[in-house]
Amino acid sequence: MADDPSIQDRITSLIDEEHRLRSSLQAGEITVDEEHARLRGVEVELDQCWDLLRQRRAKREFGENPDDATVRSERTVEGYTG
């Protein structure tokens, strides 16, 4: 199971990838379709990382083991409506 710092590192890495993709599109190195397809995967994983980090923090706050938090499916994190 990942710890908070490694999850935060992965979030930073995904944000950097997002910026690289946008720059590559502006530079004409990739097409809009390529950027959108790759960004979709990055955005889903980013949402999963944020969700996992929130779960870990909530478990810790309520005296539970943060290592019991799990990565939830794309459907779960992308379908959450509030």
C-alpha positions as CSV (number, residue, x, y, z in Angstrom):
1,M,0.0,0.0,0.0
2,A,1.3,3.5,-0.9
3,D,1.8,6.0,1.8
4,D,0.7,9.7,1.7
5,P,4.1,11.1,0.4
6,S,4.2,8.5,-2.4
7,I,0.6,9.3,-3.4
8,Q,1.4,13.0,-3.4
9,D,4.5,12.3,-5.5
10,R,2.4,10.4,-8.0
11,I,-0.1,13.3,-8.1
12,T,2.8,15.7,-8.9
13,S,4.0,13.4,-11.6
14,L,0.5,13.2,-13.2
15,I,0.2,17.0,-13.1
16,D,3.5,17.3,-14.8
17,E,2.4,14.8,-17.5
18,E,-0.8,16.8,-18.0
19,H,1.4,19.9,-18.6
20,R,3.7,18.0,-21.0
21,L,0.7,16.8,-23.0
22,R,-0.7,20.3,-23.3
23,S,2.7,21.6,-24.4
24,S,3.2,18.8,-26.9
25,L,-0.2,19.7,-28.4
26,Q,0.8,23.4,-28.7
27,A,4.1,22.5,-30.2
28,G,2.3,20.3,-32.8
29,E,4.0,17.1,-31.6
30,I,0.7,15.3,-31.0
31,T,-2.8,15.7,-32.4
32,V,-5.8,16.9,-30.4
33,D,-7.2,13.3,-30.5
34,E,-3.9,11.9,-29.0
35,E,-3.9,14.6,-26.3
36,H,-7.5,13.9,-25.4
37,A,-7.0,10.2,-25.2
38,R,-3.9,10.4,-23.1
39,L,-5.3,13.2,-20.9
40,R,-8.3,11.1,-20.1
41,G,-6.1,8.4,-18.6
42,V,-4.1,10.9,-16.7
43,E,-7.2,12.6,-15.3
44,V,-8.7,9.3,-14.2
45,E,-5.6,8.3,-12.4
46,L,-5.3,11.7,-10.8
47,D,-8.8,11.5,-9.5
48,Q,-8.1,8.0,-8.1
49,C,-5.0,9.3,-6.3
50,W,-6.9,12.3,-4.8
51,D,-9.7,10.0,-3.7
52,L,-7.2,7.5,-2.1
53,L,-5.4,10.4,-0.3
54,R,-8.8,11.7,1.0
55,Q,-9.8,8.2,2.2
56,R,-6.4,7.8,4.0
57,R,-6.8,11.2,5.7
58,A,-10.4,10.4,6.8
59,K,-9.5,7.0,8.2
60,R,-6.6,8.6,10.1
61,E,-8.9,11.3,11.4
62,F,-11.4,8.8,12.8
63,G,-8.8,6.5,14.3
64,E,-8.8,3.9,11.6
65,N,-5.8,2.4,9.8
66,P,-5.1,4.5,6.7
67,D,-3.5,1.5,5.0
68,D,-7.0,0.0,4.8
69,A,-7.9,2.6,2.1
70,T,-8.1,1.2,-1.4
71,V,-7.9,2.6,-4.9
72,R,-11.5,2.8,-6.1
73,S,-12.6,2.1,-9.7
74,E,-12.7,4.6,-12.4
75,R,-16.5,4.2,-12.5
76,T,-16.7,5.1,-8.7
77,V,-14.4,8.1,-8.7
78,E,-15.6,9.5,-12.0
79,G,-19.3,8.9,-11.2
80,Y,-19.3,10.6,-7.8
81,T,-21.8,13.4,-7.8
82,G,-21.4,14.8,-4.4
